[in-house]
Amino acid sequence: MKIGVIGLGRMGEYMSRRLRNNDHEVWGYRRNVEAAKKLFEDDALDGYANDIETLVSSVHDTTDSKSVFLMVIPAGSVDDTLSELLLHVRPGDIIIDHGNSNFKHSRDRGIRLADQNIGYIDCGTSGGVWGLDRGYCLMIGGTDEDVNYCRPIFDALSPDINSIDRTQPDSTITPAENGWLHCGPWGAGHFVKMVHNGVEYGIMQSYAEGFNILKSANKGKEYVGIDAETAPMEDPQNYQYDLDIAEVAELWRRGSVVGSWLLDLTAAALRESPGLDTYSGRVSDSGEGRWTINSAVDLGVPAPALSAALFARFNSQGSSPFADKILSAMRFMFGGHHEKK
């Protein structure tokens, strides 16, 4: 299949390479044309275009009745890119959004493009920079016809069924075991990916808090006694452990119920830099965590752990200093409590 890819950052590049490795012809476009040219020269692409119009005409130069275009771009760029694409695609073509768009927007886009006889698929894509080798987990929304037509693309991008042990080896193979799932109509793919990322926030926060407790396990050695501004530590002798955090992470990878790929990556980071000195600790949120909590509120479904993980990210971004000052001011005003230096 001849495919056009818009967005050739790390993920777009690796998806293009994986498609080519599975015998698809891939043409690419990114605003930085020199970067696209370099990828072409490095065999990541079969061809590249200087603009979207040229990309579309290059992909249309085929006997296929439909052409497929993948957008691997930030959610904030989708509408502008889509508007430009729609000037050049032809009826029957299919556009796949591999970004982290809001599922509500994806549903609206699917309805709008259907009126123009253009197929639209929202494809939540997980795998990050490791997807080239591991494959991508694909959460898909769209019509049966469009999804079935694009099956060779999804098969190429997703992990092999043998990449992980089957849950029930003797049962009939389910669609999800192939590494991609048609979750439902427009918006369903990005809804599932949204919740996936909300869960990711929660898992990551749990690891972060657990390792922080382990790192603090020697604070009993530093304890110098009680003052008016410090809660007393009961039995400081109980907290005098100098733990090797990198080794604990490595240990938990082996036979532990908390083992995971995220833990594997954490262990690798700690091996490289036990103090993680190259990181400031500011953790961004790209939208999916917020949308997950908003949806939980809409649905009346409790999500306290995911909510706490989201708010922890806000705190890491420095959004709470004024609140902290308010707290400190109140303590001083009602009790004369001075801030501890």
Secondary structure, DSSP 4 states (H G I P E B T S, - for coil): -EEEEE--SHHHHHHHHHHHHTT-EEEEE-S-HHHHHHHHHTTS-SEE-SSHHHHHHHHHSSS-SS-EEEE-S-GGGHHHHHHHHTTT--TT-EEEE-S---HHHHHHHHHHHHTTT-EEEEEEEE-GGGHHHH--EEEEES-HHHHHHTHHHHHHHSPPGGGS--SSTTSPPPGGGGTEEEEESTTHHHHHHHHHHHHHHHHHHHHHHHHHHHHTTTGGGT----BTTBPPPS-GGG------HHHHHHHHTTT-TT--HHHHHHHHHHHH-TT-TT--------SHHHHHHHHHHHHT---HHHHHHHHHHHHHTT--HHHHHHHHHHHHHHH-PPPP-
